[in-house]
């Protein structure tokens, strides 16, 4: 299956004892598929990947692939601090039936471009499924340049790039610099409108958990070339998209689900719920949007 369009990023819900709630995770998968997303991604930022053990990460991928049941592609997050651990999770994701893998250059010491290139090379050569390179300067402290990302796109199996920098020109420059077979994806909500105008193949976002109809209507307008309609649907969700990012995706997505009447489970410690004031601010936004 080809990955494009709206890729919904999954929360990793926990039960009252702090363990991953796989039954609830399956319900979240079913809900997003039913709402019409074009793909799913477990173990992204909203999926609390850094707070899960290796065994928990593998179990989350198994549950997601099983619940998706081949109806939509599954893009599995496999990033780890070490190359060896990333390769391990990449191979597991492929064996478990994931369509593709998402790889971020997780860092403690800031890596050089040569080190990052070798990291991606070793992971790409370890699997035969598509690899999405993820550039997120907010979480890594690194903003990979267009020239370097286009160099990574020459590696085997690298056919997807998720771009999450706030540079409004970057998706257009990536589209020009990369081969046609490499899909460029919006990774920062505020960049979605411009990104699609500049040739993005899709939008990777946790927002469908809270406002899927708005995002899917926006995308339908984009695909049909109705830019006035796209502008309308994007404007209607802009405050929510900003709020989700400003207050931390796991917290805000969890709150949005609960306020919408969808069980979200518990967050994995040390993450905790929004403050009462933030929760009320989220409620106000959802009421204005007539989601609740």
Residue pairs with C-beta under 8 A, 6 or more apart in sequence:
1 70
1 72
1 73
1 99
2 73
3 38
3 39
3 73
3 75
3 99
3 100
3 130
3 132
3 160
3 183
3 201
3 202
4 38
4 39
4 183
4 201
4 202
5 37
5 38
5 39
5 201
5 202
5 203
5 219
6 37
6 38
6 39
6 202
6 203
6 205
6 208
6 215
6 216
6 219
7 37
7 38
7 39
7 40
7 41
7 75
7 185
7 202
7 203
7 204
7 205
8 32
8 37
8 39
8 40
8 41
8 205
8 206
8 208
8 209
8 212
9 40
9 41
9 44
9 45
9 46
9 47
9 204
9 205
9 206
9 209
9 249
10 25
10 28
10 29
10 32
10 40
10 41
10 42
10 44
10 46
10 47
10 64
10 206
10 209
11 28
11 46
11 47
11 48
11 206
11 209
11 250
11 253
11 254
11 257
11 264
11 265
12 20
12 25
12 42
12 43
12 47
12 48
12 49
12 52
12 60
12 268
13 20
13 21
13 24
13 25
13 28
13 254
13 263
13 264
13 265
13 266
14 20
14 21
14 265
14 266
14 267
14 268
15 21
15 24
15 265
15 266
16 266
18 266
18 268
18 269
20 52
20 56
20 59
20 60
21 265
22 59
22 60
22 63
24 263
24 265
25 42
25 60
25 63
25 64
25 67
26 63
26 66
26 67
27 263
28 209
28 262
29 40
29 63
29 64
29 67
29 68
30 67
31 262
32 40
32 208
32 209
32 212
33 40
33 68
33 71
33 72
35 208
35 212
35 213
35 216
36 212
36 216
37 72
37 208
37 212
37 216
38 72
38 73
38 202
39 72
39 73
39 74
39 75
39 99
39 202
40 64
40 68
40 72
40 73
40 74
40 75
41 47
41 74
41 75
41 76
41 77
41 102
41 204
42 60
42 61
42 63
42 64
42 74
42 76
42 77
43 49
43 52
43 57
43 60
43 61
43 76
43 77
43 78
43 102
44 77
44 102
44 204
44 206
45 136
45 139
45 206
45 249
45 250
46 206
46 209
46 249
46 250
46 253
47 60
47 77
48 250
48 267
48 268
48 271
49 57
49 77
49 79
50 106
51 268
51 269
51 270
51 271
52 60
52 268
54 85
54 88
54 89
57 89
58 89
58 92
58 96
61 74
61 76
61 92
61 93
61 96
61 98
62 96
64 74
64 76
65 74
65 96
65 97
65 98
68 74
73 99
73 100
74 97
74 98
74 99
74 100
75 98
75 99
75 100
75 101
75 102
75 132
75 160
75 204
76 89
76 93
76 96
76 98
76 100
76 101
76 102
77 101
77 102
77 104
78 86
78 89
78 90
78 92
78 93
78 101
78 102
78 103
78 123
79 86
79 89
79 102
79 103
79 104
79 105
79 106
79 134
80 86
80 88
80 89
80 106
81 106
81 107
81 108
83 118
83 119
83 122
83 123
86 103
86 106
86 119
86 123
87 122
87 123
87 126
89 101
90 101
90 103
90 123
90 126
90 127
90 131
91 126
91 127
93 101
93 127
93 129
94 101
94 127
94 128
94 129
98 129
99 129
99 130
100 129
100 130
100 131
100 132
100 160
101 123
101 127
101 129
101 130
101 131
101 132
102 131
102 132
102 134
102 162
103 120
103 123
103 131
103 132
103 133
103 134
104 134
104 136
104 139
104 140
105 111
105 116
105 119
105 120
105 140
105 142
105 144
106 140
107 140
107 141
107 142
110 141
110 142
111 119
111 142
113 148
116 142
116 144
116 148
117 148
117 151
117 152
120 131
120 133
120 152
120 155
120 158
121 155
123 131
124 131
124 155
124 156
124 157
124 158
125 155
125 156
125 157
127 157
128 157
129 157
130 157
130 158
130 159
130 160
131 155
131 157
131 158
131 159
131 160
132 160
132 161
132 162
132 185
133 144
133 149
133 152
133 153
133 158
133 160
133 161
133 162
134 161
134 162
134 164
134 187
135 142
135 143
135 144
135 149
135 161
135 162
135 163
135 164
135 165
135 187
136 162
136 164
136 165
136 187
137 143
137 164
137 165
138 164
143 165
144 152
146 170
146 173
146 174
146 177
147 177
149 161
149 163
149 174
149 177
149 178
150 174
150 177
150 178
152 158
152 161
153 159
153 161
153 178
153 179
153 182
158 182
159 181
159 182
159 183
160 182
160 183
160 185
161 174
161 178
161 182
161 183
161 184
161 185
162 185
162 186
162 187
162 204
163 170
163 171
163 174
163 184
163 185
163 186
163 187
163 188
163 191
163 195
164 187
164 188
164 191
165 188
166 188
166 190
166 191
168 191
168 194
171 184
171 186
171 191
171 194
171 195
171 198
171 199
171 200
172 198
172 199
174 184
175 184
175 198
175 199
175 200
178 184
183 201
183 202
184 195
184 199
184 200
184 201
185 200
185 201
185 202
185 203
185 204
186 192
186 195
186 196
186 200
186 202
186 203
186 204
186 205
187 204
188 245
189 205
189 207
189 241
189 242
189 244
189 245
190 238
190 241
190 242
190 245
192 200
192 203
192 205
192 218
192 234
192 241
193 230
193 231
193 234
195 203
196 203
196 219
196 222
196 230
197 227
203 215
203 219
205 215
206 244
206 249
206 253
207 215
207 237
207 240
207 241
207 244
208 215
208 216
209 253
209 256
209 257
210 240
210 244
210 252
210 253
210 256
210 257
210 260
210 286
210 291
211 237
211 240
211 256
211 289
211 291
214 233
214 236
214 237
214 289
215 233
215 237
217 229
217 233
218 230
218 233
218 234
218 237
221 227
221 228
221 229
221 230
221 232
221 233
222 230
236 289
237 289
239 285
239 288
240 256
240 285
240 286
240 289
243 252
243 281
243 282
243 285
244 252
244 253
244 256
245 252
247 274
247 278
248 271
250 267
250 268
250 271
251 267
251 271
251 272
251 273
251 274
251 278
252 274
252 282
253 264
254 264
254 265
254 267
254 273
255 264
255 273
255 274
255 278
255 279
255 282
256 282
256 286
257 263
257 264
258 264
259 279
259 282
259 283
259 286
259 292
260 286
260 291
260 292
261 292
267 273
273 279
274 282
283 292
286 292
